[in-house]
């Protein structure tokens, strides 16, 4: 019997290198395997937490869809859809809200971080983990590819699934498991902190060559001179290069760092050239797809139709269990 895999990316902007290495590529490797039934959604409802301009969310949705397709997602084997096209998820989120303790939700990292930073917080920020749990549990998803920052949210989904099952006295939900690759679970941005749109420290492989080069040239380094030896294990350029370049090229750069006489400018140029070469096909395909919004809409609408059909039946069963009138 096939296992269900589910993952999503918020439509807060174009997927950056961290999204691609940490979620998109690992998810596609799973989704294109016939052993899995895969659900991949554009989290436009989640993005409302940060963005209030609906045209911006719509355009971001196209960019994310084009990125998934550019990297080879096979939509014959998996469902690609907008979160907002399956409103059943918001009804399930309400049921889950009523089974989850308030105090435990105040411990969510995303909420606590914004509180500590004295940011303006809407209710969506607080209940974000519940909507994410609904995304997962609605499809009985067992495998959830995520980055390191989303691990707690998968744990919350597990907790609430188990709590719900015990309260009702039936195994309604399976317990999801986070899937992440150690080497890509937290990709550093140009400042060394986790790559993030909110930190504006990302590397955008779908930008122009000029902008991409400028981003890479902005990667923070220490003040060691050209001739000084450098530590390849404590350098963000080397970290990214190791994820992208062939092993022999990585070893060459490592030796140059240790020997000295090799500057960070040369290392950045090598990283830039590596990205351009490695993702040349995906970049070309993305630029072509983003011009064909009618095609992207068709793919998303078809995925939503199939996802909604599954979600409707699943939610109807939950309504029956809760003694509400099914549709």
C-alpha positions in Angstrom: 0.0 0.0 0.0 1.3 3.4 -1.0 2.3 5.9 1.7 1.2 9.5 1.6 3.7 12.3 1.3 2.7 16.0 1.8 4.6 19.2 1.7 4.0 22.9 0.9 5.7 26.2 0.5 4.2 29.5 1.4 3.5 31.9 -1.4 5.6 34.7 0.2 8.0 34.9 -2.7 10.0 32.9 -5.2 11.6 29.8 -3.8 15.2 30.5 -2.8 18.2 28.1 -2.8 17.4 26.9 0.7 13.8 26.0 -0.3 15.1 24.2 -3.4 17.8 22.1 -1.6 15.9 21.6 1.6 12.4 20.8 0.4 11.8 21.0 -3.4 14.4 18.5 -4.6 14.0 16.0 -1.8 10.2 16.1 -2.2 10.3 15.6 -5.9 12.6 12.6 -5.4 9.9 11.1 -3.2 6.9 12.3 -5.3 8.2 10.9 -8.6 8.6 7.5 -6.9 5.5 5.2 -7.6 5.6 4.0 -4.0 4.1 7.2 -2.8 0.9 9.2 -3.2 2.1 12.8 -3.0 0.3 16.0 -2.2 2.2 19.3 -2.9 0.4 22.5 -2.2 1.1 26.2 -2.5 0.3 27.6 1.0 -1.4 30.8 0.0 -3.7 30.8 3.1 -0.6 30.6 5.3 1.0 33.5 3.4 -1.9 35.8 4.4 -0.2 36.0 7.8 2.5 38.2 6.2 1.1 39.5 2.9 -2.2 41.3 2.5 -2.0 42.1 -1.2 -3.8 39.3 -2.9 -2.3 40.0 -6.4 1.2 39.6 -4.8 0.1 36.2 -3.4 -1.3 35.2 -6.7 2.0 36.1 -8.6 4.1 34.4 -5.9 1.9 31.3 -6.4 2.8 31.2 -10.1 6.5 31.5 -9.3 6.4 28.6 -6.8 4.4 26.4 -9.2 6.9 27.2 -12.0 9.8 26.3 -9.7 8.3 22.9 -8.8 7.7 22.1 -12.5 11.1 23.4 -13.5 12.8 20.9 -11.2 10.8 18.0 -12.7 7.8 17.4 -10.5 5.7 14.8 -12.4 2.1 16.0 -12.0 0.9 12.6 -13.4 2.2 11.0 -10.2 1.4 13.7 -7.6 -1.1 16.5 -6.9 0.0 20.1 -7.1 -2.6 22.5 -5.9 -3.4 25.8 -4.1 -4.2 25.4 -0.5 -7.1 27.9 -0.8 -8.8 25.8 -3.5 -9.4 23.1 -0.8 -11.5 24.9 1.9 -12.1 21.6 3.7 -8.7 22.2 5.3 -10.0 25.3 7.2 -13.0 23.3 8.6 -10.7 20.6 9.8 -8.4 23.2 11.3 -11.4 24.4 13.4 -12.0 20.9 14.8 -8.4 20.5 15.6 -8.3 23.9 17.4 -11.0 22.7 19.7 -8.9 19.6 20.7 -5.6 21.4 21.2 -4.6 23.1 24.5 -4.0 26.9 24.3 -1.0 26.9 26.6 0.8 24.3 24.5 0.3 26.4 21.4 2.0 29.4 23.1 5.2 27.4 23.1 5.4 27.3 19.3 8.7 28.6 18.1 7.3 30.8 15.4 4.9 32.5 17.8 7.5 32.9 20.6 10.0 34.4 18.2 7.6 37.1 17.0 6.6 37.9 20.6 10.3 38.2 21.7 10.9 40.6 18.7 7.8 42.7 19.7 6.4 42.2 16.2 2.8 42.9 15.4 1.0 39.5 15.7 -2.3 38.5 14.2 -4.3 35.4 15.2 -3.0 33.7 12.1 0.5 33.7 13.5 -0.7 32.0 16.7 -2.9 29.4 15.0 -0.5 28.7 12.1 0.6 25.3 13.5 -3.0 24.1 13.6 -3.7 25.0 10.0 -0.5 23.2 9.1 -1.6 20.2 11.1 -4.9 20.2 9.2 -3.0 20.3 5.9 -1.2 17.2 6.9 -3.9 15.2 8.7 -6.6 15.9 6.0 -4.8 13.5 3.7 -3.4 11.1 6.3 0.1 12.1 5.3 2.8 10.0 6.8 5.9 11.6 5.3 6.4 15.3 5.6 9.6 16.8 3.9 10.5 19.9 5.9 13.3 22.2 6.9 14.7 22.3 10.4 12.5 25.2 11.4 9.3 23.2 10.6 10.2 20.2 12.8 8.2 21.5 15.7 5.1 22.0 13.6 5.2 18.3 12.5 5.5 17.3 16.1 2.4 19.4 16.9 0.6 17.6 14.1 1.6 14.3 15.7 0.5 15.4 19.1 -2.9 16.6 18.0 -3.5 13.5 15.9 -2.7 11.3 18.8 -4.8 13.4 21.2 -7.8 13.5 18.8 -7.6 9.7 18.3 -7.7 9.1 22.1 -10.5 11.6 22.8 -12.7 10.0 20.1 -11.6 6.5 20.8 -10.8 5.7 17.2 -7.7 5.8 15.0 -8.9 8.6 12.8 -5.5 10.1 11.9 -2.1 8.4 11.3 0.9 10.0 13.0 3.0 11.9 10.5 6.8 11.7 10.4 9.1 14.6 9.4 11.5 13.8 6.6 14.7 15.9 6.3 18.2 15.4 5.0 20.8 16.3 7.6 23.0 18.2 5.1 20.2 20.4 3.8 17.9 20.8 6.8 19.2 24.3 7.4 20.9 26.2 4.5 22.9 29.3 5.4 22.1 32.5 3.7 24.6 35.2 2.7 24.9 36.3 6.3 25.5 32.8 7.7 22.1 32.7 9.3 19.4 30.3 8.0 18.4 31.4 4.5 15.0 33.1 4.8 12.9 35.6 2.9 12.1 37.4 6.1 15.8 37.9 6.8 16.4 39.0 3.1 19.6 36.9 3.1 18.6 34.5 0.3 20.2 33.4 -3.0 17.7 33.4 -5.8 18.7 31.1 -8.6 15.8 32.3 -10.7 17.0 35.9 -10.8 19.1 37.4 -13.6 22.8 36.5 -13.9 23.7 39.9 -12.7 21.5 39.8 -9.5 22.5 36.3 -8.7 26.2 37.2 -8.9 25.6 40.2 -6.7 23.9 38.0 -4.1 26.8 35.5 -4.1 29.4 38.3 -3.9 27.6 39.5 -0.7 28.2 36.3 1.2 29.8 37.2 4.5 33.4 36.0 5.2 36.1 36.7 7.7 38.9 39.2 7.1 41.7 36.8 6.2 43.9 37.9 3.3 44.5 36.2 0.0 47.6 34.5 1.2 46.4 33.3 4.5 45.2 29.7 5.0 41.4 29.4 5.6 39.2 26.9 7.4 37.0 25.2 4.8 34.8 23.8 7.6 33.8 27.2 8.9 33.0 29.0 5.7 29.6 29.7 4.1 30.9 29.7 0.5 32.4 26.3 1.0 29.3 25.0 2.7 27.1 25.8 -0.3 29.7 24.7 -2.8 29.9 21.3 -1.1 26.2 20.9 -1.6 26.3 21.8 -5.3 29.6 20.9 -6.9 31.0 17.6 -8.0 33.2 15.9 -5.3 36.4 16.4 -7.2 35.7 20.2 -7.4 34.9 20.4 -3.8 38.1 18.7 -2.9 40.1 21.1 -5.1 38.6 24.1 -3.3 39.2 22.5 0.1 42.9 22.1 -0.7 43.2 25.7 -1.9 41.6 26.9 1.3 44.1 24.9 3.4 47.1 25.9 1.3 46.5 29.6 1.2 47.0 31.9 -1.8 43.3 31.5 -2.6 40.9 34.4 -1.9 37.2 34.5 -1.1 36.5 36.4 -4.3 37.8 33.4 -6.3 35.7 31.1 -4.2 32.6 33.2 -4.7 33.1 33.2 -8.5 33.5 29.4 -8.4 30.2 29.1 -6.5 28.4 31.5 -8.9 29.7 29.5 -12.0 28.7 26.2 -10.3 25.1 27.4 -9.7 24.8 28.8 -13.3 26.0 25.5 -14.7 24.1 23.2 -12.3 20.8 24.8 -12.7 21.0 26.0 -16.3 18.1 23.7 -17.4 15.9 24.5 -14.5 16.4 28.3 -14.9 15.6 28.1 -18.6 12.5 26.1 -17.9 11.3 28.4 -15.1 11.7 31.5 -17.3 9.6 29.7 -20.0 6.9 28.5 -17.6 6.4 31.8 -15.8 5.2 33.3 -19.1 2.5 30.6 -19.4 0.2 31.4 -16.6 -2.7 29.7 -18.4 -0.7 26.4 -18.2 0.1 26.9 -14.6 -3.5 27.6 -13.8 -4.6 24.4 -15.6 -2.2 22.3 -13.7 -3.2 23.8 -10.3 -6.9 23.6 -11.1 -6.6 19.9 -12.0 -4.6 19.2 -8.9 -7.1 21.0 -6.7 -10.0 19.1 -8.3 -8.4 15.8 -7.4 -7.3 17.0 -3.9 -10.7 18.4 -3.1 -12.4 15.2 -4.0 -10.2 13.3 -1.6 -10.5 16.0 1.1 -14.3 16.1 0.8 -14.7 12.4 1.4 -12.1 12.4 4.2 -13.8 15.4 6.0 -17.2 13.9 5.5 -16.0 10.8 7.4 -14.7 13.0 10.2 -18.0 14.9 10.4 -19.8 11.6 10.8 -17.5 10.6 13.6 -18.1 13.9 15.4 -21.9 13.5 14.9 -22.2 16.4 12.6 -24.4 16.0 9.5 -22.3 15.0 6.5 -22.7 16.8 3.2 
